[in-house]
Amino acid sequence: ADLKYVRNNMREGEWGMGAKTEKKMVTEVFIEGARKGLKIGTNSIIPNILMAYVLISVLKISGLLDVLSRLLDPLMAVFTLPGAAATVILSAWMGTAGGVGVAVGLFTEGLLDAHDIMILTPAIFLLGAQIQYIGRVLNVAGVKSKHYLPLLAISIINAMFGMLVMRIFV
């Protein structure tokens, strides 16, 4: 029954090579793309960056940022980064835009400099949104949960390697 439905729809031009396509002007395509980009920016990127600024402010005001920095200084020193940079990595693990937002927040506060951000950039994108992808991709694709830890570990190792490489070149 399903195959018959597909054949009928292909003949009618709804699917496949015979699909009816509407010719659009370049300006229409551009405007449509701009609208989609604006929607992504306002619904996804800006809220994440705003949340990151608030998080950094709360951590700094409460004194937790100083505590985290002191605790993680030895680990982050391997990458020639201050301990506060670990908050960027943790935020990036939850969402790329959040990681970028935390990096910008720490830069604005004077806790990171341009050198630190260059070292962190590969880690932000190699770790980007791992927590979200467990639910969105791995779970939906039917990947068994026993494989989650190795997949996450590979991302963490890649991020660490990326920071080490950047440390050499920067």
DAGIVEN-V639176 format. One record per residue. D_CENTER is the distance of its C-alpha to the mean C-alpha in whole Angstrom. Layout:
{{D_CENTER} {D_CENTER}}
This chain:
{{42} {38} {39} {42} {40} {37} {41} {42} {39} {38} {42} {41} {39} {36} {34} {34} {35} {38} {35} {36} {34} {34} {34} {32} {33} {31} {30} {30} {27} {25} {26} {24} {21} {21} {21} {19} {16} {18} {17} {13} {14} {16} {15} {11} {10} {13} {13} {10} {11} {15} {14} {13} {16} {18} {17} {18} {21} {22} {21} {23} {26} {26} {27} {24} {22} {25} {26} {22} {23} {26} {25} {22} {24} {26} {23} {21} {24} {23} {21} {23} {20} {22} {21} {19} {16} {15} {14} {11} {11} {11} {9} {6} {7} {7} {4} {2} {5} {7} {7} {8} {11} {12} {13} {14} {16} {17} {18} {20} {22} {23} {22} {20} {21} {20} {21} {18} {15} {16} {16} {13} {11} {11} {10} {7} {6} {8} {7} {3} {4} {8} {10} {9} {10} {13} {14} {13} {14} {16} {18} {19} {20} {22} {21} {23} {21} {23} {21} {18} {18} {19} {16} {14} {16} {16} {12} {14} {16} {15} {13} {16} {18} {15} {16} {20} {20} {19} {21} {24} {23} {23}}
